[in-house]
Amino acid sequence: MQRRSFLKKAGLGLAAGAVAAPVIVNAQAPAAGLPTISWRMAASWPKSLDTLYGGAEHIAKRVSEASGGKFTIKVFAAGEIVGALQVLDAVQNGTVECGHTAGYYYFGKDPTFAFGTSIPFGLNARQQYAWMYHGGGLELMREFYKDYNIINFQAGNTGTQMGGWFRKEIKTVADLKGLKFRMGGTAGLVLAKLGVVPQQIAVGDIYPSLEKGTIDAAEWVGPYDDEKLGFYKVAKHYYYPGWWEGGPGLDLLIGTKAWESLPKEYQAILQAACAEAYIWMLSKYDAVNPPALKRLLANGVKLLPFPNDVMAACYKASEETYAEIASKNAKFKKVYEPWKKFRDEQIQWFSIAEARFDNFMVSTQRSSQKKAAAKK
């Protein structure tokens, strides 16, 4: 397999299901006879978000270590070279050699971009990686990205996200009508069917928009980042799950000319570093989100699940949206049909071992907590 090959070349041990960051072997050995190369990477993230921006930094760090300092990448935060939502354009036109971003930010150019990140009621983080590297997703997305002179690698994932911060409770589908919600991509189209007014806003503008009432609700990632951004200070209703982002993958986008100019050894190193960044980011979010959520609740946040009828209405609207887009967009349809088949098979498989195990552990823990509380 292609992925197995590049992991072997770079000396990266990636254990299936592992959560600890793997190690690039012989990281300090210089790349004898290879050229010194310096790249620039534009990121869609501010430096304050140390897990998202940290994923970009992680790639640069590992590339430098594995090449003995001969291949370096300087990372620039959102706004330092281009805005958070202009990273793809910067890579495409050669302003930078590569960019760390979310494909669905460019939904307005073509809804097919969203498959590189996430679409509503889609794949979780493990399923996303499986689809990309073993289910044909990478080949499909590479073919799509050719039109933009870009090659893509999955290089991060947040895990299932939260549903966002709301000024008022969402009790029924009717409560969605007229709601100005910071939301973009495919989910924006879905929610618009239910009366929501979606707003695609870069991360730096979310808090002031929510504070001023320009928007009524906003979503970002999850407890750790959301706490840093201070959303709980201006909206107290915190909903879950973010059904539009079951396992959103982040991409390292590389200009085709820049990629082809790299020696094969550097290509292997960069590809391996992206694979490691995926696990590094996902595992960090899994570690830091639980304590962050406890702190938010201690600050008076009201944690609420989306009602079942709201979720059901959103699911129905999602399926309708995909059928409508596929009927008009051949590129979207070419990716969507095999993607949907893969998703449906994954749901069946995960419902057997994973779901049974997880559900049992949750019910057991809750039972134990109730017994402990009763004894006090």
N, C-alpha and C positions, 0 to 999 in steps of 0.2 A: 504493500500500500504506500501511497505517496507520503502520508503522514508519518508512517513508521520509518520510512527512509530518512526523512529530514531529522527526526528525533535521534536516529542513530548517528547521523553525520555530526550533529551538534553535541552529542554526548549527553542528551537530556533524558533522564529517567522519569517517565510519566506513568505512574501506577493508576490503573483504572479505579475510579471512585475515590482517589486520594484527595485529601484536603490540604495537606502540607505542601509548600512550594518545593518542586523538584530542584535538582542541582545540576548545573552545567559542569561536567567533569573537565579537569585541567584548565580551569578558567583563566589562570594567569599566564598560560603559555602564549608567547607572541605568535602572530600569524606570519611566519617567515615567508618572505618573498611576495607578500600581498601588499597592495597599495594602501596608503592612508586616505581615508574617506571621511568627510564630515557632511552630515545631513542636518536639515531642520525639520522638526515635527510641530505642526500646529494642532493644538488640542481644543476640544469644545468645552473644556472645564476650567473653572477658576482654581487657583492654587489652594484655596481654602478647603476644597473638597478633596481631602487627601487620599481617598480611595479611588475615585474616578481619575483625578489628575495623577495620583500615585501609580495607576496602571500604566499610564504613558511613561512616567519616569522609570518604572520598573523595566519596561522594554529597553529604554536607552541604557540603563545601568547594565543589564545582562549582555547586551550587544557589545558594549565596551569591554566588559570583563572577558567575554569569550573570544574576542578578537585581539586581546592583549593591548587594548587601547588604540588600535589602528582603524577601527570603524566606530565613529562616534555620532550620536544623534543629540542635538540640542532641542529640548522641549520648550515650547512657548504656550503659555496659558491663553484662554479665550480673551480676545481683544488686544493681545500684544502684537500680533501680525494681522490677523483677521478676526472677525466676530465669531461667536460660538456656532452660528448656523451657516458660516461660509467656508468651512474647512474643506468640503469636497471641491468647491470651486478653486480654492487655493492649490490643491493637489493637481486638479485637472489642468490648470493653466501654467503649472510649473513654478508658482510662487514659492512653494515648499516641496520637498521630495515626498513627504508623507504626512498623514494626519490621523489623529486618534479621535473618533467620533461615533455617532450613532446613525446608521443608515437611514432610519425613518425620519430624520430631520429634513431629508431631501424629498420627502413624499410629494411635494408640489411639482417636482420635475417629472416624477413617474412613481406611482404607488408601489411599483415592484421593489423599490429601494427598501421598503419596510421589512421584507423577508429577512434581510441581514440582521435585523434587530428583533422585532417582534410585531405580531399583529394580534388583535383581540381574540381571546380564547384559543391561543396557540400553544406553543411548546414551552415546557419548563427549561431550566438551564441545562440539565443533562440531555434532555431531548433535543435542544437546539444544537448542541455540539455534535450529538450523534447524527442528526440530519445533515449538518454541514460536512462532516468528515467521513461518514459511513452510509449516508442515505441519499447522496447525489446532490445535496444542496450547494456545496462549494462549486461544483462544476456548473450548475445552473446560474449561480450568482456571478461566477467569473465570466461566463458568456455575456451576461447582462452588462457587467462593468466594462467590457471591451469597448462599448460605444463611448465611454468616457475616458478611455486611455488610462484605466486604473486597474490595479490588481488588489484584491482584498484578502485579509486574513482576520479571523475572529481573534480578538485580543482583549477580552474582558466580558464579564457578565455580572449583573447585580443580584441575580436571583429574583424570585417573584416580588414585585413591588407592592407598595401600599396603594390604597385607592385615593388618597389625597385628603386635603384639609378643606372643610366646608364651614361657612358661617352659620348655616342652619342645617337641621337634620333632614335626611332624605328618607322619607317613610314610604312613599309610593312613586310610581313612574311619573305621575303628574307633577311631583316636586322638581323634576328635571327641566320642565318647560321654562324657557327664558333664562336658565342658569348660565352665567358667563364663567366658563371653566377653562383654566389654563390646560390645554390639551391639544395635541397635534396628531399628525399622521392618520392612519386608518381609523383609529379610535375616534378622532374628531368627526369623521364622516358618519360613523355608527351613532354617536351621541346626538349628532345633528338630526338624525331621523326621529329622535325622541324629544326634540325641542331644545336641546342644549345649544348654546352659542360658543363653539370652541375657539380658543385663542392660543396661537403658538407663540410663546414668549421665552426668550433666553433666560437661563437661570438667574442672572444678575438682576433681572427686572421683575421677578415673580413677587418677592416680598413687598416692594413698594406698590405694586399693582393690587395686591391683596389688601394691604393696609389702607390704601386710598379708596377701595371699593370699586376700582376699575374692573376687577373680576370678583366673582362670588366664591370661587373655589379654585384650588390649585393642587396639582400633584407633581412630585419630583421622583424620589427613589424610595426611601424608607426611613426608619427612625434615626439612624446615625447621621445621615446627610440633612434630613429635615430639621433635626434639632439644631444643627449648625446654622442652618438658614433662618431659624427663628420663626417658622410659620405658626407655631403653637401660641405665639404672642398675639396674633391677630385673627386666628380661627381655631376653635377648640374641638370641633367634631372631626375625628380622625378615622377615616373609613378604610376597610379592607375587604377583599383583596383588590389589587390593581389588575383586574381581569384582562386588561389590554396589554399587560406586560408580564406574562407568566415566566419568562426567562430571557429577558432582552440581552442579546449579544451586542457587544461593541466591536467596531472594526478598526484595524489599522489599514488605511487606504494608502496605496503607494502608486506614484506615477509610473506607467509602464516603462518609459525610457529610463527612469532612475533605477527601477528594478532590474531591467535587462543590462544595465551598466555595471551591476555588482558582480564580483567574482562569485562563483558557485558556493564557495565556503561562507561568504558573508550572507548570501541568500539563505543558506541552511541555518545559520546562527539567528538571523532575524526571524525566520519562520518559527524556530524553536522558542525564541523569546516571547513571541505572541502567544503560543500555546501555554507557556508558563504564566503569562500575565492573566490569562483567562481564569486559571485556577487560583492564582494569588488574589485577584479581586473578589471572586466569588467566596472564597474561604474567609477573607477578611470581613466582608459584609455579614456572613453568617456568625462571625465571632462578635462583632461590635453592635449589631442591631438589638439583641436582647437587652443588654444593660441600658442602651439608649432609650428603648421603649419604656423601661421602668422609670427612668428619669422624667420622661414626658408625662407619664401618668401621675407622677408625684407633683407635677406642675399643673394639674387640673385638667389634663386632656381627657376627652371622652372618646374611648375606643369603641367603634361600632362596625358591625358587618353590614355590607349592602344587603337589603332585603331580598329574599328569594325571587319575588316577582320582578324586582328591578333587574336582577341578574338575568332572569329568563328573557325579559324584554330586550336586554342588550345583546344576548346571544342570538336571538331571532334577527335582530337588526344587523348583526355582524354577518350572518350567513347571507342575508339579502344583499348586503353591501358587496361581499365578495363576488356573488353571482353577477351583479350589475357591472362591476369593474372588469371582470373576466370577459363579459360579453362585448366590451369595447376595447380592451387592451390585450393584444396577443402576447406581449411579453409577460404581463401579470399572469395570464392564464397558463402559460408554459411552465411557470414556477408553481403556481397555486395548485394545480391538479395533482402533481406528485407529492407536493408538500402536504396536502390534505390527506392523501392516502397514508403517508407516513405518520401524520398526527393521529389518525384514527387507530392505527395499529399500536401506537405507543400508549394511547389511552387504555386500550384493552390490556396490554401487558402490565402497565403500572398499576392497574386496578387489582391485580392479583397479589403480587408479593409486596410491593411498596405501600400501597394504600392500606392493606390489611395490617401490616406492621405499624405504620404511622398511626392509624386510627386506634389500634390497641394501646400503643404507648401513651397517646393523648388521654384516652379514657382511664387508663391505670393511674397516670399522674394526677388527674383531677380527682379521682376517687381517694387517693392517698392524701391529697390536700384537704379534702372535706373531712376525712377522719381526724387529721391532725388539728384542724380548726375546732372540731367538736370536743376535743379533749381539753382545749384551753378554757 
